[in-house]
Amino acid sequence: RLKDNVSQNDNQLELMRKNNPIFIPRNYHVEKALEEANEGKLDLLKKLLKVIERPYEINDQSLEFINPGPENKNYRTFCGT
């Protein structure tokens, strides 16, 4: 019975990994990448797009983007964003 329970937990963990992204695009990353792109600097935008393509994977590129950003209590989003 314990063996079945462990196997079931492994299956649940795998299911969670497949359906819950590690990476969620944060507004401050997107805005920074767009700001730099407008200045002709595309490196950050390219890195961000590579991470967005594989949101369920952790790799060297995703590490700088996975943590929540600095807290900004005045930041507002709207329905169209």
PyMOL Python script that loads the backbone (N, CA, C, O; Angstrom):
from pymol import cmd

cmd.read_pdbstr("""\
ATOM      1  N   ARG A   1       0.825  -1.188   0.000  1.00  0.00           N
ATOM      2  CA  ARG A   1       0.000   0.000   0.000  1.00  0.00           C
ATOM      3  C   ARG A   1       0.873   1.257   0.000  1.00  0.00           C
ATOM      4  O   ARG A   1       0.577   2.210  -0.721  1.00  0.00           O
ATOM      5  N   LEU A   2       1.924   1.272   0.784  1.00  0.00           N
ATOM      6  CA  LEU A   2       2.841   2.406   0.826  1.00  0.00           C
ATOM      7  C   LEU A   2       3.495   2.614  -0.539  1.00  0.00           C
ATOM      8  O   LEU A   2       3.664   3.747  -0.989  1.00  0.00           O
ATOM      9  N   LYS A   3       3.854   1.527  -1.182  1.00  0.00           N
ATOM     10  CA  LYS A   3       4.468   1.589  -2.503  1.00  0.00           C
ATOM     11  C   LYS A   3       3.521   2.260  -3.506  1.00  0.00           C
ATOM     12  O   LYS A   3       3.960   3.071  -4.321  1.00  0.00           O
ATOM     13  N   ASP A   4       2.248   1.934  -3.451  1.00  0.00           N
ATOM     14  CA  ASP A   4       1.252   2.544  -4.336  1.00  0.00           C
ATOM     15  C   ASP A   4       1.131   4.043  -4.073  1.00  0.00           C
ATOM     16  O   ASP A   4       0.987   4.839  -5.001  1.00  0.00           O
ATOM     17  N   ASN A   5       1.191   4.408  -2.808  1.00  0.00           N
ATOM     18  CA  ASN A   5       1.097   5.815  -2.423  1.00  0.00           C
ATOM     19  C   ASN A   5       2.273   6.614  -2.977  1.00  0.00           C
ATOM     20  O   ASN A   5       2.089   7.713  -3.499  1.00  0.00           O
ATOM     21  N   VAL A   6       3.475   6.066  -2.864  1.00  0.00           N
ATOM     22  CA  VAL A   6       4.670   6.745  -3.365  1.00  0.00           C
ATOM     23  C   VAL A   6       4.573   6.905  -4.876  1.00  0.00           C
ATOM     24  O   VAL A   6       4.883   7.970  -5.411  1.00  0.00           O
ATOM     25  N   SER A   7       4.149   5.863  -5.558  1.00  0.00           N
ATOM     26  CA  SER A   7       3.991   5.920  -7.011  1.00  0.00           C
ATOM     27  C   SER A   7       2.963   6.980  -7.405  1.00  0.00           C
ATOM     28  O   SER A   7       3.167   7.721  -8.367  1.00  0.00           O
ATOM     29  N   GLN A   8       1.878   7.048  -6.672  1.00  0.00           N
ATOM     30  CA  GLN A   8       0.839   8.035  -6.953  1.00  0.00           C
ATOM     31  C   GLN A   8       1.376   9.451  -6.741  1.00  0.00           C
ATOM     32  O   GLN A   8       1.056  10.351  -7.516  1.00  0.00           O
ATOM     33  N   ASN A   9       2.187   9.659  -5.704  1.00  0.00           N
ATOM     34  CA  ASN A   9       2.781  10.970  -5.452  1.00  0.00           C
ATOM     35  C   ASN A   9       3.712  11.374  -6.591  1.00  0.00           C
ATOM     36  O   ASN A   9       3.735  12.535  -6.999  1.00  0.00           O
ATOM     37  N   ASP A  10       4.483  10.410  -7.101  1.00  0.00           N
ATOM     38  CA  ASP A  10       5.370  10.699  -8.228  1.00  0.00           C
ATOM     39  C   ASP A  10       4.564  11.133  -9.447  1.00  0.00           C
ATOM     40  O   ASP A  10       4.943  12.074 -10.144  1.00  0.00           O
ATOM     41  N   ASN A  11       3.463  10.453  -9.700  1.00  0.00           N
ATOM     42  CA  ASN A  11       2.609  10.813 -10.835  1.00  0.00           C
ATOM     43  C   ASN A  11       2.007  12.201 -10.656  1.00  0.00           C
ATOM     44  O   ASN A  11       1.919  12.970 -11.613  1.00  0.00           O
ATOM     45  N   GLN A  12       1.598  12.518  -9.446  1.00  0.00           N
ATOM     46  CA  GLN A  12       1.022  13.837  -9.177  1.00  0.00           C
ATOM     47  C   GLN A  12       2.069  14.932  -9.363  1.00  0.00           C
ATOM     48  O   GLN A  12       1.775  15.996  -9.906  1.00  0.00           O
ATOM     49  N   LEU A  13       3.277  14.665  -8.913  1.00  0.00           N
ATOM     50  CA  LEU A  13       4.356  15.636  -9.060  1.00  0.00           C
ATOM     51  C   LEU A  13       4.662  15.881 -10.538  1.00  0.00           C
ATOM     52  O   LEU A  13       4.837  17.025 -10.957  1.00  0.00           O
ATOM     53  N   GLU A  14       4.724  14.825 -11.312  1.00  0.00           N
ATOM     54  CA  GLU A  14       4.974  14.952 -12.751  1.00  0.00           C
ATOM     55  C   GLU A  14       3.846  15.731 -13.430  1.00  0.00           C
ATOM     56  O   GLU A  14       4.108  16.568 -14.294  1.00  0.00           O
ATOM     57  N   LEU A  15       2.623  15.470 -13.055  1.00  0.00           N
ATOM     58  CA  LEU A  15       1.475  16.184 -13.606  1.00  0.00           C
ATOM     59  C   LEU A  15       1.552  17.676 -13.272  1.00  0.00           C
ATOM     60  O   LEU A  15       1.265  18.519 -14.122  1.00  0.00           O
ATOM     61  N   MET A  16       1.936  17.997 -12.046  1.00  0.00           N
ATOM     62  CA  MET A  16       2.072  19.404 -11.651  1.00  0.00           C
ATOM     63  C   MET A  16       3.171  20.081 -12.458  1.00  0.00           C
ATOM     64  O   MET A  16       3.002  21.220 -12.895  1.00  0.00           O
ATOM     65  N   ARG A  17       4.292  19.400 -12.662  1.00  0.00           N
ATOM     66  CA  ARG A  17       5.399  19.985 -13.433  1.00  0.00           C
ATOM     67  C   ARG A  17       5.003  20.272 -14.874  1.00  0.00           C
ATOM     68  O   ARG A  17       5.467  21.246 -15.466  1.00  0.00           O
ATOM     69  N   LYS A  18       4.154  19.434 -15.434  1.00  0.00           N
ATOM     70  CA  LYS A  18       3.734  19.614 -16.825  1.00  0.00           C
ATOM     71  C   LYS A  18       2.699  20.723 -16.991  1.00  0.00           C
ATOM     72  O   LYS A  18       2.518  21.232 -18.097  1.00  0.00           O
ATOM     73  N   ASN A  19       2.017  21.106 -15.912  1.00  0.00           N
ATOM     74  CA  ASN A  19       0.906  22.051 -16.018  1.00  0.00           C
ATOM     75  C   ASN A  19       1.093  23.365 -15.277  1.00  0.00           C
ATOM     76  O   ASN A  19       0.265  24.266 -15.406  1.00  0.00           O
ATOM     77  N   ASN A  20       2.150  23.490 -14.513  1.00  0.00           N
ATOM     78  CA  ASN A  20       2.412  24.716 -13.764  1.00  0.00           C
ATOM     79  C   ASN A  20       3.759  25.278 -14.199  1.00  0.00           C
ATOM     80  O   ASN A  20       4.802  24.739 -13.828  1.00  0.00           O
ATOM     81  N   PRO A  21       3.750  26.344 -14.976  1.00  0.00           N
ATOM     82  CA  PRO A  21       5.019  26.873 -15.482  1.00  0.00           C
ATOM     83  C   PRO A  21       5.916  27.380 -14.361  1.00  0.00           C
ATOM     84  O   PRO A  21       5.447  27.913 -13.356  1.00  0.00           O
ATOM     85  N   ILE A  22       7.201  27.204 -14.557  1.00  0.00           N
ATOM     86  CA  ILE A  22       8.201  27.734 -13.635  1.00  0.00           C
ATOM     87  C   ILE A  22       8.353  29.228 -13.892  1.00  0.00           C
ATOM     88  O   ILE A  22       8.540  30.023 -12.971  1.00  0.00           O
ATOM     89  N   PHE A  23       8.269  29.580 -15.157  1.00  0.00           N
ATOM     90  CA  PHE A  23       8.460  30.965 -15.559  1.00  0.00           C
ATOM     91  C   PHE A  23       7.122  31.623 -15.872  1.00  0.00           C
ATOM     92  O   PHE A  23       6.311  31.080 -16.621  1.00  0.00           O
ATOM     93  N   ILE A  24       6.907  32.779 -15.299  1.00  0.00           N
ATOM     94  CA  ILE A  24       5.738  33.610 -15.590  1.00  0.00           C
ATOM     95  C   ILE A  24       6.286  34.984 -15.974  1.00  0.00           C
ATOM     96  O   ILE A  24       7.012  35.593 -15.188  1.00  0.00           O
ATOM     97  N   PRO A  25       5.953  35.481 -17.158  1.00  0.00           N
ATOM     98  CA  PRO A  25       6.489  36.786 -17.556  1.00  0.00           C
ATOM     99  C   PRO A  25       6.065  37.882 -16.576  1.00  0.00           C
ATOM    100  O   PRO A  25       4.875  38.105 -16.353  1.00  0.00           O
ATOM    101  N   ARG A  26       7.021  38.538 -16.018  1.00  0.00           N
ATOM    102  CA  ARG A  26       6.760  39.642 -15.087  1.00  0.00           C
ATOM    103  C   ARG A  26       6.743  40.951 -15.874  1.00  0.00           C
ATOM    104  O   ARG A  26       7.545  41.150 -16.785  1.00  0.00           O
ATOM    105  N   ASN A  27       5.831  41.825 -15.516  1.00  0.00           N
ATOM    106  CA  ASN A  27       5.698  43.095 -16.233  1.00  0.00           C
ATOM    107  C   ASN A  27       7.005  43.865 -16.297  1.00  0.00           C
ATOM    108  O   ASN A  27       7.335  44.439 -17.335  1.00  0.00           O
ATOM    109  N   TYR A  28       7.750  43.887 -15.204  1.00  0.00           N
ATOM    110  CA  TYR A  28       8.963  44.696 -15.201  1.00  0.00           C
ATOM    111  C   TYR A  28      10.012  44.125 -16.153  1.00  0.00           C
ATOM    112  O   TYR A  28      10.799  44.886 -16.715  1.00  0.00           O
ATOM    113  N   HIS A  29      10.045  42.794 -16.349  1.00  0.00           N
ATOM    114  CA  HIS A  29      10.972  42.204 -17.323  1.00  0.00           C
ATOM    115  C   HIS A  29      10.547  42.557 -18.748  1.00  0.00           C
ATOM    116  O   HIS A  29      11.376  42.928 -19.578  1.00  0.00           O
ATOM    117  N   VAL A  30       9.264  42.439 -19.017  1.00  0.00           N
ATOM    118  CA  VAL A  30       8.747  42.736 -20.356  1.00  0.00           C
ATOM    119  C   VAL A  30       8.981  44.208 -20.688  1.00  0.00           C
ATOM    120  O   VAL A  30       9.436  44.533 -21.784  1.00  0.00           O
ATOM    121  N   GLU A  31       8.676  45.089 -19.756  1.00  0.00           N
ATOM    122  CA  GLU A  31       8.855  46.517 -19.995  1.00  0.00           C
ATOM    123  C   GLU A  31      10.321  46.870 -20.214  1.00  0.00           C
ATOM    124  O   GLU A  31      10.644  47.674 -21.088  1.00  0.00           O
ATOM    125  N   LYS A  32      11.203  46.276 -19.428  1.00  0.00           N
ATOM    126  CA  LYS A  32      12.643  46.532 -19.575  1.00  0.00           C
ATOM    127  C   LYS A  32      13.126  46.047 -20.943  1.00  0.00           C
ATOM    128  O   LYS A  32      13.883  46.744 -21.618  1.00  0.00           O
ATOM    129  N   ALA A  33      12.688  44.853 -21.349  1.00  0.00           N
ATOM    130  CA  ALA A  33      13.093  44.306 -22.648  1.00  0.00           C
ATOM    131  C   ALA A  33      12.583  45.181 -23.791  1.00  0.00           C
ATOM    132  O   ALA A  33      13.309  45.425 -24.754  1.00  0.00           O
ATOM    133  N   LEU A  34      11.346  45.651 -23.691  1.00  0.00           N
ATOM    134  CA  LEU A  34      10.787  46.520 -24.731  1.00  0.00           C
ATOM    135  C   LEU A  34      11.485  47.876 -24.764  1.00  0.00           C
ATOM    136  O   LEU A  34      11.734  48.429 -25.836  1.00  0.00           O
ATOM    137  N   GLU A  35      11.794  48.399 -23.603  1.00  0.00           N
ATOM    138  CA  GLU A  35      12.499  49.680 -23.516  1.00  0.00           C
ATOM    139  C   GLU A  35      13.861  49.576 -24.206  1.00  0.00           C
ATOM    140  O   GLU A  35      14.235  50.448 -24.991  1.00  0.00           O
ATOM    141  N   GLU A  36      14.598  48.500 -23.907  1.00  0.00           N
ATOM    142  CA  GLU A  36      15.908  48.306 -24.529  1.00  0.00           C
ATOM    143  C   GLU A  36      15.771  48.068 -26.031  1.00  0.00           C
ATOM    144  O   GLU A  36      16.586  48.557 -26.813  1.00  0.00           O
ATOM    145  N   ALA A  37      14.748  47.322 -26.437  1.00  0.00           N
ATOM    146  CA  ALA A  37      14.536  47.061 -27.866  1.00  0.00           C
ATOM    147  C   ALA A  37      14.274  48.363 -28.619  1.00  0.00           C
ATOM    148  O   ALA A  37      14.734  48.532 -29.748  1.00  0.00           O
ATOM    149  N   ASN A  38      13.542  49.276 -28.001  1.00  0.00           N
ATOM    150  CA  ASN A  38      13.289  50.582 -28.624  1.00  0.00           C
ATOM    151  C   ASN A  38      14.566  51.385 -28.807  1.00  0.00           C
ATOM    152  O   ASN A  38      14.641  52.269 -29.660  1.00  0.00           O
ATOM    153  N   GLU A  39      15.573  51.066 -27.992  1.00  0.00           N
ATOM    154  CA  GLU A  39      16.876  51.734 -28.099  1.00  0.00           C
ATOM    155  C   GLU A  39      17.818  50.963 -29.026  1.00  0.00           C
ATOM    156  O   GLU A  39      18.983  51.330 -29.180  1.00  0.00           O
ATOM    157  N   GLY A  40      17.309  49.899 -29.637  1.00  0.00           N
ATOM    158  CA  GLY A  40      18.124  49.108 -30.553  1.00  0.00           C
ATOM    159  C   GLY A  40      18.890  47.971 -29.902  1.00  0.00           C
ATOM    160  O   GLY A  40      19.639  47.264 -30.576  1.00  0.00           O
ATOM    161  N   LYS A  41      18.713  47.786 -28.599  1.00  0.00           N
ATOM    162  CA  LYS A  41      19.394  46.702 -27.876  1.00  0.00           C
ATOM    163  C   LYS A  41      18.423  45.526 -27.756  1.00  0.00           C
ATOM    164  O   LYS A  41      17.442  45.601 -27.017  1.00  0.00           O
ATOM    165  N   LEU A  42      18.697  44.454 -28.475  1.00  0.00           N
ATOM    166  CA  LEU A  42      17.751  43.340 -28.532  1.00  0.00           C
ATOM    167  C   LEU A  42      18.144  42.136 -27.681  1.00  0.00           C
ATOM    168  O   LEU A  42      17.393  41.162 -27.623  1.00  0.00           O
ATOM    169  N   ASP A  43      19.293  42.176 -27.025  1.00  0.00           N
ATOM    170  CA  ASP A  43      19.768  41.003 -26.276  1.00  0.00           C
ATOM    171  C   ASP A  43      18.789  40.548 -25.198  1.00  0.00           C
ATOM    172  O   ASP A  43      18.474  39.361 -25.115  1.00  0.00           O
ATOM    173  N   LEU A  44      18.313  41.459 -24.384  1.00  0.00           N
ATOM    174  CA  LEU A  44      17.394  41.092 -23.302  1.00  0.00           C
ATOM    175  C   LEU A  44      16.082  40.546 -23.864  1.00  0.00           C
ATOM    176  O   LEU A  44      15.545  39.569 -23.344  1.00  0.00           O
ATOM    177  N   LEU A  45      15.572  41.163 -24.907  1.00  0.00           N
ATOM    178  CA  LEU A  45      14.334  40.693 -25.532  1.00  0.00           C
ATOM    179  C   LEU A  45      14.510  39.274 -26.073  1.00  0.00           C
ATOM    180  O   LEU A  45      13.626  38.435 -25.900  1.00  0.00           O
ATOM    181  N   LYS A  46      15.630  39.003 -26.718  1.00  0.00           N
ATOM    182  CA  LYS A  46      15.889  37.662 -27.248  1.00  0.00           C
ATOM    183  C   LYS A  46      15.975  36.630 -26.125  1.00  0.00           C
ATOM    184  O   LYS A  46      15.437  35.529 -26.244  1.00  0.00           O
ATOM    185  N   LYS A  47      16.654  36.993 -25.035  1.00  0.00           N
ATOM    186  CA  LYS A  47      16.743  36.077 -23.891  1.00  0.00           C
ATOM    187  C   LYS A  47      15.367  35.802 -23.304  1.00  0.00           C
ATOM    188  O   LYS A  47      15.028  34.657 -23.002  1.00  0.00           O
ATOM    189  N   LEU A  48      14.587  36.844 -23.146  1.00  0.00           N
ATOM    190  CA  LEU A  48      13.245  36.704 -22.583  1.00  0.00           C
ATOM    191  C   LEU A  48      12.364  35.829 -23.479  1.00  0.00           C
ATOM    192  O   LEU A  48      11.616  34.989 -22.978  1.00  0.00           O
ATOM    193  N   LEU A  49      12.444  36.015 -24.768  1.00  0.00           N
ATOM    194  CA  LEU A  49      11.649  35.207 -25.698  1.00  0.00           C
ATOM    195  C   LEU A  49      12.046  33.732 -25.646  1.00  0.00           C
ATOM    196  O   LEU A  49      11.186  32.858 -25.757  1.00  0.00           O
ATOM    197  N   LYS A  50      13.335  33.449 -25.479  1.00  0.00           N
ATOM    198  CA  LYS A  50      13.769  32.045 -25.364  1.00  0.00           C
ATOM    199  C   LYS A  50      13.190  31.395 -24.116  1.00  0.00           C
ATOM    200  O   LYS A  50      12.785  30.233 -24.148  1.00  0.00           O
ATOM    201  N   VAL A  51      13.151  32.134 -23.029  1.00  0.00           N
ATOM    202  CA  VAL A  51      12.600  31.596 -21.781  1.00  0.00           C
ATOM    203  C   VAL A  51      11.088  31.413 -21.913  1.00  0.00           C
ATOM    204  O   VAL A  51      10.541  30.421 -21.432  1.00  0.00           O
ATOM    205  N   ILE A  52      10.418  32.351 -22.554  1.00  0.00           N
ATOM    206  CA  ILE A  52       8.968  32.261 -22.752  1.00  0.00           C
ATOM    207  C   ILE A  52       8.602  31.032 -23.586  1.00  0.00           C
ATOM    208  O   ILE A  52       7.547  30.432 -23.379  1.00  0.00           O
ATOM    209  N   GLU A  53       9.463  30.662 -24.521  1.00  0.00           N
ATOM    210  CA  GLU A  53       9.194  29.495 -25.372  1.00  0.00           C
ATOM    211  C   GLU A  53       9.139  28.192 -24.573  1.00  0.00           C
ATOM    212  O   GLU A  53       8.477  27.241 -24.989  1.00  0.00           O
ATOM    213  N   ARG A  54       9.827  28.141 -23.433  1.00  0.00           N
ATOM    214  CA  ARG A  54       9.887  26.918 -22.620  1.00  0.00           C
ATOM    215  C   ARG A  54       9.623  27.247 -21.145  1.00  0.00           C
ATOM    216  O   ARG A  54      10.532  27.161 -20.319  1.00  0.00           O
ATOM    217  N   PRO A  55       8.392  27.622 -20.818  1.00  0.00           N
ATOM    218  CA  PRO A  55       8.098  28.087 -19.455  1.00  0.00           C
ATOM    219  C   PRO A  55       8.117  26.999 -18.381  1.00  0.00           C
ATOM    220  O   PRO A  55       8.072  27.308 -17.190  1.00  0.00           O
ATOM    221  N   TYR A  56       8.183  25.733 -18.788  1.00  0.00           N
ATOM    222  CA  TYR A  56       8.156  24.636 -17.816  1.00  0.00           C
ATOM    223  C   TYR A  56       9.553  24.119 -17.494  1.00  0.00           C
ATOM    224  O   TYR A  56       9.698  23.166 -16.728  1.00  0.00           O
ATOM    225  N   GLU A  57      10.577  24.734 -18.068  1.00  0.00           N
ATOM    226  CA  GLU A  57      11.943  24.259 -17.881  1.00  0.00           C
ATOM    227  C   GLU A  57      12.779  25.284 -17.127  1.00  0.00           C
ATOM    228  O   GLU A  57      12.633  26.493 -17.307  1.00  0.00           O
ATOM    229  N   ILE A  58      13.657  24.763 -16.279  1.00  0.00           N
ATOM    230  CA  ILE A  58      14.660  25.616 -15.646  1.00  0.00           C
ATOM    231  C   ILE A  58      15.956  25.406 -16.410  1.00  0.00           C
ATOM    232  O   ILE A  58      16.388  24.272 -16.621  1.00  0.00           O
ATOM    233  N   ASN A  59      16.567  26.501 -16.820  1.00  0.00           N
ATOM    234  CA  ASN A  59      17.882  26.442 -17.442  1.00  0.00           C
ATOM    235  C   ASN A  59      18.628  27.714 -17.069  1.00  0.00           C
ATOM    236  O   ASN A  59      18.095  28.572 -16.365  1.00  0.00           O
ATOM    237  N   ASP A  60      19.860  27.831 -17.543  1.00  0.00           N
ATOM    238  CA  ASP A  60      20.675  28.990 -17.169  1.00  0.00           C
ATOM    239  C   ASP A  60      20.011  30.310 -17.544  1.00  0.00           C
ATOM    240  O   ASP A  60      20.114  31.291 -16.808  1.00  0.00           O
ATOM    241  N   GLN A  61      19.335  30.335 -18.679  1.00  0.00           N
ATOM    242  CA  GLN A  61      18.705  31.578 -19.123  1.00  0.00           C
ATOM    243  C   GLN A  61      17.486  31.943 -18.284  1.00  0.00           C
ATOM    244  O   GLN A  61      17.211  33.124 -18.070  1.00  0.00           O
ATOM    245  N   SER A  62      16.763  30.952 -17.813  1.00  0.00           N
ATOM    246  CA  SER A  62      15.526  31.246 -17.083  1.00  0.00           C
ATOM    247  C   SER A  62      15.774  31.698 -15.647  1.00  0.00           C
ATOM    248  O   SER A  62      14.910  32.332 -15.041  1.00  0.00           O
ATOM    249  N   LEU A  63      16.942  31.380 -15.098  1.00  0.00           N
ATOM    250  CA  LEU A  63      17.201  31.684 -13.687  1.00  0.00           C
ATOM    251  C   LEU A  63      17.057  33.165 -13.357  1.00  0.00           C
ATOM    252  O   LEU A  63      16.561  33.513 -12.285  1.00  0.00           O
ATOM    253  N   GLU A  64      17.480  34.030 -14.253  1.00  0.00           N
ATOM    254  CA  GLU A  64      17.392  35.465 -13.944  1.00  0.00           C
ATOM    255  C   GLU A  64      15.970  36.010 -14.051  1.00  0.00           C
ATOM    256  O   GLU A  64      15.705  37.131 -13.617  1.00  0.00           O
ATOM    257  N   PHE A  65      15.056  35.233 -14.622  1.00  0.00           N
ATOM    258  CA  PHE A  65      13.693  35.701 -14.834  1.00  0.00           C
ATOM    259  C   PHE A  65      12.648  35.054 -13.928  1.00  0.00           C
ATOM    260  O   PHE A  65      11.498  35.492 -13.936  1.00  0.00           O
ATOM    261  N   ILE A  66      12.997  34.033 -13.151  1.00  0.00           N
ATOM    262  CA  ILE A  66      11.949  33.288 -12.446  1.00  0.00           C
ATOM    263  C   ILE A  66      11.523  33.888 -11.110  1.00  0.00           C
ATOM    264  O   ILE A  66      10.439  33.578 -10.616  1.00  0.00           O
ATOM    265  N   ASN A  67      12.340  34.724 -10.528  1.00  0.00           N
ATOM    266  CA  ASN A  67      11.971  35.291  -9.231  1.00  0.00           C
ATOM    267  C   ASN A  67      11.097  36.530  -9.397  1.00  0.00           C
ATOM    268  O   ASN A  67      11.241  37.275 -10.367  1.00  0.00           O
ATOM    269  N   PRO A  68      10.193  36.744  -8.451  1.00  0.00           N
ATOM    270  CA  PRO A  68       9.401  37.979  -8.494  1.00  0.00           C
ATOM    271  C   PRO A  68      10.320  39.190  -8.406  1.00  0.00           C
ATOM    272  O   PRO A  68      11.395  39.123  -7.809  1.00  0.00           O
ATOM    273  N   GLY A  69       9.903  40.259  -8.984  1.00  0.00           N
ATOM    274  CA  GLY A  69      10.737  41.447  -9.029  1.00  0.00           C
ATOM    275  C   GLY A  69      10.638  42.292  -7.786  1.00  0.00           C
ATOM    276  O   GLY A  69       9.997  41.920  -6.803  1.00  0.00           O
ATOM    277  N   PRO A  70      11.283  43.431  -7.850  1.00  0.00           N
ATOM    278  CA  PRO A  70      11.201  44.351  -6.720  1.00  0.00           C
ATOM    279  C   PRO A  70       9.754  44.782  -6.516  1.00  0.00           C
ATOM    280  O   PRO A  70       9.018  45.005  -7.478  1.00  0.00           O
ATOM    281  N   GLU A  71       9.374  44.892  -5.300  1.00  0.00           N
ATOM    282  CA  GLU A  71       7.982  45.240  -5.011  1.00  0.00           C
ATOM    283  C   GLU A  71       7.720  46.683  -5.415  1.00  0.00           C
ATOM    284  O   GLU A  71       8.477  47.592  -5.076  1.00  0.00           O
ATOM    285  N   ASN A  72       6.651  46.866  -6.134  1.00  0.00           N
ATOM    286  CA  ASN A  72       6.253  48.199  -6.563  1.00  0.00           C
ATOM    287  C   ASN A  72       4.776  48.361  -6.243  1.00  0.00           C
ATOM    288  O   ASN A  72       3.916  47.924  -7.007  1.00  0.00           O
ATOM    289  N   LYS A  73       4.494  48.978  -5.137  1.00  0.00           N
ATOM    290  CA  LYS A  73       3.108  49.088  -4.672  1.00  0.00           C
ATOM    291  C   LYS A  73       2.262  50.011  -5.541  1.00  0.00           C
ATOM    292  O   LYS A  73       1.034  49.936  -5.504  1.00  0.00           O
ATOM    293  N   ASN A  74       2.894  50.872  -6.317  1.00  0.00           N
ATOM    294  CA  ASN A  74       2.142  51.804  -7.153  1.00  0.00           C
ATOM    295  C   ASN A  74       1.870  51.255  -8.549  1.00  0.00           C
ATOM    296  O   ASN A  74       1.212  51.918  -9.351  1.00  0.00           O
ATOM    297  N   TYR A  75       2.358  50.073  -8.851  1.00  0.00           N
ATOM    298  CA  TYR A  75       2.194  49.508 -10.193  1.00  0.00           C
ATOM    299  C   TYR A  75       0.755  49.055 -10.394  1.00  0.00           C
ATOM    300  O   TYR A  75       0.196  48.340  -9.564  1.00  0.00           O
ATOM    301  N   ARG A  76       0.163  49.480 -11.507  1.00  0.00           N
ATOM    302  CA  ARG A  76      -1.220  49.094 -11.792  1.00  0.00           C
ATOM    303  C   ARG A  76      -1.298  48.458 -13.168  1.00  0.00           C
ATOM    304  O   ARG A  76      -0.666  48.915 -14.121  1.00  0.00           O
ATOM    305  N   THR A  77      -2.074  47.409 -13.251  1.00  0.00           N
ATOM    306  CA  THR A  77      -2.366  46.825 -14.554  1.00  0.00           C
ATOM    307  C   THR A  77      -3.851  47.011 -14.822  1.00  0.00           C
ATOM    308  O   THR A  77      -4.637  47.243 -13.904  1.00  0.00           O
ATOM    309  N   PHE A  78      -4.214  46.908 -16.068  1.00  0.00           N
ATOM    310  CA  PHE A  78      -5.597  47.114 -16.460  1.00  0.00           C
ATOM    311  C   PHE A  78      -6.059  45.937 -17.299  1.00  0.00           C
ATOM    312  O   PHE A  78      -5.240  45.131 -17.740  1.00  0.00           O
ATOM    313  N   CYS A  79      -7.334  45.829 -17.520  1.00  0.00           N
ATOM    314  CA  CYS A  79      -7.913  44.691 -18.245  1.00  0.00           C
ATOM    315  C   CYS A  79      -7.262  44.464 -19.601  1.00  0.00           C
ATOM    316  O   CYS A  79      -7.165  43.320 -20.045  1.00  0.00           O
ATOM    317  N   GLY A  80      -6.823  45.498 -20.257  1.00  0.00           N
ATOM    318  CA  GLY A  80      -6.236  45.364 -21.584  1.00  0.00           C
ATOM    319  C   GLY A  80      -4.774  44.972 -21.581  1.00  0.00           C
ATOM    320  O   GLY A  80      -4.173  44.847 -22.648  1.00  0.00           O
ATOM    321  N   THR A  81      -4.179  44.772 -20.404  1.00  0.00           N
ATOM    322  CA  THR A  81      -2.747  44.455 -20.367  1.00  0.00           C
ATOM    323  C   THR A  81      -2.502  42.988 -20.229  1.00  0.00           C
ATOM    324  O   THR A  81      -1.350  42.556 -20.183  1.00  0.00           O
TER     325      THR A  81
END
""", "prot")
cmd.dss("prot")
cmd.show_as("cartoon", "prot")
cmd.util.cbc("prot")
cmd.orient("prot")
